[in-house]
Amino acid sequence: MTILFWLLGAALVFAIAAVAVGKVTASLAASPTRAVYDVQQSVDFVAEALPDELTARLSYDDVHTILHLYHDHLHAKGLATTAGDPEAERGAVVISTEEAVADVVRRAANRDRTLDPDDVEAVIEAQLAYFDAIGVVGPVVSGPGEADLVDRPEANEGTEGTDGRPA
């Protein structure tokens, strides 16, 4: 009789554990994977992606500074989060490379650093390639009027391209 109680108890504990593990597994499977930004990997990726004439002018420290200032820009726009920041529910956010370049050059000038806008743009473009490689970039939106469509999700209805993503 004691063995029967032990077997029933073990079966009950196993069933409870299986349900708990199943719930956690299902919730993790449903949540999107979170991309983690690695600063050194990013600097290395960007430095390798830059053309030779740029690497002759920019040091790793310059690239790191530009990337840091660019991330400050992204954080100010609400696109980058710091570890521990709550995930904000938001739709698509449109950023412009021209605006980012101007902001990075301005932020550098505030730190008494002079950066060439063309160099900054090349570093940002390489950074966007890194973002694409780690899976954090959405579809590119360009042209007049699209920014209004992206900012208002209800206006996006019926604007899908042939691949089902917003045009």
BELLIN-V593515 format. One record per run of one state. SS is the DSSP state (H for helix, E for strand, C for the rest). FROM is the first residue (numbers start at 0). TO is the last residue. Records with the same first field share a line. If there is no record, write none. Layout:
# BELLIN-V593515
SS=FROM-TO ; FROM-TO
This chain:
# BELLIN-V593515
C=0-0 ; 30-37 ; 49-50 ; 57-58 ; 76-95 ; 110-115 ; 134-144 ; 151-151 ; 156-158 ; 160-164 ; 166-166
H=1-29 ; 38-48 ; 51-56 ; 59-75 ; 96-109 ; 116-133 ; 145-150 ; 152-155
E=159-159 ; 165-165
